[in-house]
């Protein structure tokens, strides 16, 4: 388990990492440490994906992506060399919401529909990674 950063480390990152340039906070690094508790919850896929996307946005003129509604579509996009996968809200509303109904793109469908599609896509990519490295 990784050790949680100290208030000093957090403040140093805020002061030196370009990602946080221009951000105004109404709380301190000490507040973060005090309120976070002692258990570090790690969302590895979200963190890794966010770090990659941030790097692409900083280093590339554009990041091309195609919409994927299934894990297999996402896997094929990765194999084709795309750096990002787009999940469209209207696609979920029309074809992949958990109610099994067709909705307009007005967030009328169950709120957990998009996370469920993301989970299926992530599971496919994780399995492909496991097979690739076996």
C-alpha positions, 0 to 999 in steps of 0.5 A: 500500500502506498504511503499518503503524501504529507501536507508539505508534499501536497503543497509542493505539488500544488506549487510546482506542478503545471497542472495546478497553475492558476488554481485558487483553493479555499482550503489548505493542504493541511485541510486535505490531510486532516479530512482524508482519513488514513485509508488510501483509496486508489482508483488505478484505472482512473488515475492512469487514464487521467495522467495519460490524457493530461500528458496528451493534452499538454504535448499534442495539438489534438487527441483523436478519439472515436466513440466506443459503446462496447469493450470490443470496440474500445479494444479495437480502437486501442489496437488501431493506435488511438490514444483516447476512447470517447463514450458518448452520453447520447449513445448510452441514452439511446442504446446502452442505459440500464433501463433498456429503454431509448431516451433522449440525451437529457440525462433521463436514463438511470444515473449508473448507466454510463459508469456501467458501460465504462466498467465493461470497457475497462474490464475488456481492456484489463483482460486484453492487458492480462492476455497480452502480458501472459 
